[in-house]
Amino acid sequence: MTFITICAILKAKPGQEEQLRDELIKLIKPSRAEKGCKQYKLHKSLEEKGTYVFYESWADEDAIIAHVNTDHYQTYLKNIETIIAKMEVYHLENIE
């Protein structure tokens, strides 16, 4: 079975690193409980202070759409508006 993997790279504004980390951690438990979630892991860069990476696997595009429309995800987006410097999100397909 093929899943869609998401790699989301988020960089905090200077001085906002811990606040961003806290907001990201709040997403983990409710996101993992979602029906289409297969994996939801948060990582911290060892090279770049305040840079975090979510590595996620979802059953399909519908699961991703449902995820971004949840209350916890929408709250997260509002909470990071003033503390995030950059966000890159990649939807990935395994080709091995």
N, C-alpha and C positions, 0 to 999 in steps of 0.2 A: 504494500500500500504506500502511496506517495503522499507525503505531507508538504505543506508550504512552510518553509522556514523563514523567519524574520530575524534580521540583524538590525537592531536599532542602536545607534551610537549617539550619546547625549553628552554635551559638555556644559558644565556649569559656568556661570559668570564668576570672575574672581571674588573670593570671599563667600560664595554661595554653595560651595562644594558639599558641605554636610547637609544643608537644607535639601539639595537635589537628591542626595543619597537617601535621605529619610522619605522623601516623596516616592522614590522608586521602590523602596522596600515595601511601602504600603500597597503597592500593586500586586505583589507576588501571590499572597494567599488567595485573594478573590479571583485573580486571573487563572491560577492553577485549578480552581474549582469549576471553571467554565466547561461546558460540555465538549467543545471542540479542541480544548487545549491538550496537547500531548507533552509539551515541555515548555518551561518558562523559567529561565535562569538569568540572574543578574551577575555581571562581572564588573570589576574595577580595573582600570588600566594601571599597569605598573610603571609606565613611562610618562603618562600625562595626568597630572593632578586634576581631579574634578571631571575626569572622563569615565563614563560608565557605558557598558554594552549589555543590552538584553539580547539573549539568544533564545528564540521561541520557535516552537513547532505547533502548527495548527492543522486540523483535519482537512480544511478546505477554505476557500475564499469566504464562504458564508460565515464560518466560525470567526474569521478575522473581522469581518464587518460587524458581527454581533459583539465582539470584544471591544472595538473602538466606540461602540454605542452604549456600553454599560455605564451605569452611574459612577462606578469607581474610576473608570478610565476618563470620563468627562471631568470629574472632580480633579484628577491628577493634571489634566491639561490646563485647567484654570490655575491650579496651585503652582505650576512651574513657569507661567508666563513671564514673570519678572526675574526669574533666577537662572534661566537657561540661555546660554550663548549660542548654541548650535545643536541641531538635531538632524540626523540622517537616518532614513529608514529604508532598508532594502528587503524586498520580497524575493526569496531565493528558491530555486528548484535544484534538487540534487541531480547531478549528472554522472555519478560514478557507475 
